[in-house]
Amino acid sequence: MIGRLTGVVGYLAEDHALIDVGGVGYLVHCSNRTLSALPAAGGRVSLYTELEVREDGWKLMGFPSLLEREWHKLLTSVQGVGAKVSLGILGALGPEGVAHAIALQDPAPLRRAPGVGPKLAQRLLLDLKGKSPGVVSLGAPVEAESPEPVTDAAPPEAAARKKSAKSAKPDEEAEARRRAETEALSALSNLGYAPAEAAAAIRKASAEGVAGTSDLIRAALKALAPQN
């Protein structure tokens, strides 16, 4: 089993990268988020990998962290979620965004991913509820090293796709909001509130424009307080 590759980027395509490891070129399929973070042709990189074995062939999937690889395993354990859909979800949300959606039992972010409709989003929430905490501590960033020259130039169409992918930057404000909501949910859970009611209070506060972990906690506690 190939668990990790470290080598030189040969070229970047729409859904995969060619990684040259000691003269052997590996086609590694990645999410668009991961591809946009990889260095240009000639740069060195390390990716954690997962091998998908199918009747029509084998595919090697690449991930910038152990956390993302473990999320891929969890996502593909759900009926109707193959490698392509999983990479689409991770590309759209990132591992933190997936954790946020599962923790809050919110299908809306999942439905923004390609190939995920209402029924599949609900199935993901139900099947993965309670399974996510086991991978939270496995974060590890993609490792880029000093660039080395390569003899094969990247295909022109791959370079164009790379440029397009680079322009798709993550929404930093949305990421910050998701982090704050997840942290607030964790705090309320530690205080003894049921996850479902805590999540509902946080969603309500967020929808009303409350932002920031501490402000969300205060607003949610106010909403959860017994009404006289």
N, C-alpha and C positions, 0 to 999 in steps of 0.2 A: 504493500500500500504506500502510495506517495502522500506524505503528510505535509510537506513544505518544499517549495522551490525557491532557490536564490540564484539569480542570473541576470543577464542583460536583456533589456527589451529590444526585440527585433523590429516589431511594428505593432501598432494598435489599430484594431478594426472596430466595427460597430458593436459587436458583442463579445469579442475575445481579444487576447493579446498573444503574441508569439514571444515566449521567454526562452532565450538561448542559455542552456545550462551545460557548460563544458562541451560545446559543439553540437548538442542535441537540442532541437527546437521543439518546445512543448506548446501546443495550442491550449490556452487556459481561458475558459469562459468566465466572465465576471459581470457584475452589475454595472450599469452606466455610472453609478456613483464611484465605484472602485476604479473603473477605467479612466475617469476624469482626473483621478488623483495620482495615477501612475506617471512616472517620468517619461519624457519623449524617448524615441528610439536612441539607443546607446546608453541610456541610464540603467543603473542596477537597482534591483528590487527584490524583496522577499515576499512571498505570498503563501499563506496556509491553503491547503488544497483538500478537496474531497472528490473522489472518483465515482462517477455515475456509470453503472454497468447496465446496458440495455441490449435487447436482441439485435437492434440495428446499429450498434456501435457503442464505444466508450467515450465519455466526455469528462474532462478534468475541469473542476470548478475552482476558482481562486478567490480568496478572501483576505482582506488586509489585517484581520485580527482573529484570534481564537473565538472571541465572543460572536463575531459575525458568522463564523463557520458553524458554531453550535446552534445559532438561530436558524441557519439553513437546514440543519438536521431536524430541528423541531418543526419548522414549517413544512418540510417535505414528508413528515410523518402524518400530516393531515390528508385525508382522502380528497383527491382532486387537485392537490398542489404538487406539481412536478418541479424540476430544477428551474425551468424557464420562469414559471410563476413566482417561485421563491426569490430568484434573482431580481425579478421585477419589483417585488415587495421591498426587498432590502435596498434596491436602487432608489425607490421612491421615498422610503422612510428612514433607512439606516437602522441599525440594531436598536438604538435608543428610541427611535420612533415606534418601532414594533413593540418594544417593551411598554411604552407609554400607552399605546392602543389596547394592548392586552390587559394591563393593570386597570385602566379606566373602563374596560369593556366597551370601547367606543369604536364602532365599525366604520365611521366616516373616513379616517385616515387610510384604512386598509382598502377601501373602495376606490381610492385615488390611484392605486397601483394597477398596472395593466393586467388584464385577465382575471381581476377579482370583482365579482358581482355581489349583490346583496346576500345571497344564500351562502356563498363561499366565505364572505366576511364574517357572517354569524357563526359558521362552522369553525373558523379559525379561532374566534373568541372563546367558544365553548370548549373546543378540544385542547387549547393551550392554556386555559385558565388554571393557574396554580403550578404550571410547569416551567415558567420563565425564571424564577429566582435562582435556579441551579446554574445558570450560565452568566449571571450578572458580573461575577468577579473575574471573568476570563478575558477582559479587554487587553488588547496588545496592538499598538499601531503598526501600520505598514512601514517597513524599513527600506528606505532608499539609500543607496550608497553612492560613492563617487562615480561619475559617468566614465565609461570606457568606450572607445570607438568600436563600431561593428562594421563588417564589410558589406552587409546587405542593407540597402537603403529601404526605408519604409515605402510601401506603395502609395502613390499620390492620393488615391481615394481614401486610404487609411488615415493619411495626414489630415485630410479635410474633415473626416469624421471625428478625429481627435480634437481639432479646433472647435467643432460644434459642441462636442461633449464638454470641453473646458468652459464653454460659455454658460453651461447649466449649473450654476453655483447653488448650493443648498441655501434655503431660506433661514438665515441666522436667527431672525426673530421668532420664527416658528419653532426652531430647535430649542431656543431659550425658554419659550412658553411650555413646550413639552417637558423639558427638564424640571421646571418649576412645579408643574402639575404632578409629575411623578414623585418628586421630593415631598410635596404637600401630602399626597396620598400615603406615602410611607410614614410620615409623621403622625397622621391621624390614625393609621392602623396601629402604630405603637402606643397610641393613647387608648386603644381598645375599641375604636369604632369599627363597625362592620365594613368591609371593603366596598360593598355595593352602595351603602348609604353615604359613605365618605366620598366615593367617586362621583355620585350624583351631586353632592354639595359643591365639589370642586368644579365640575362641569358648569354648574349654574353660575358660580362666581366668575369663572373664566369668560363665560358668555356675556356677563355684565361688564366686562372690561377690566376686571381685577387681574393684576399681573404681579409676578414676583412670589417666591415661595412663602415668605412670612405673611404677606398680605392675603394670599390665597388661604393659608391656614386660618388666619383670623376670620376671614369672611365665611369660610366653611364651618368653623366652630360656632359662629353666630347663627348660621342657618340650622345647624344640628342641635342647638340648645333647646331644651324643652320649652314649649310655648305655654304660657300661663293663660 
